[in-house]
């Protein structure tokens, strides 16, 4: 084997190792990227679930507050104390028109 052939064989082997190292490095980078995206997606899902839970809780609190504000006993108490209405008026139904014009 001549010196020229030996150098060419060594260069081919070096290129093969370089190609193998590059393939392994690219595979490592893709694996790291997939893991990072997976972790970020899990965090986004957890944040979305926490937001949904918070919204549902707030909705329940608003519903309870609405029911408290619409209760007949509260409205009757306000009518007597603040508006000075008497009990005879409570049996009457008064319709107000929505048009002011």
Secondary structure, 3 states (H helix, E strand, C coil): CCHHHHHHHHHHHHHHHHHHHHHHHHHHHHHHHHHHHHHHHHHHHHHHHHHHHHHHHHHHHHHHHHHHHHCHHHHHHHHHHCCCCCHHHHHCCCCCCCCCC
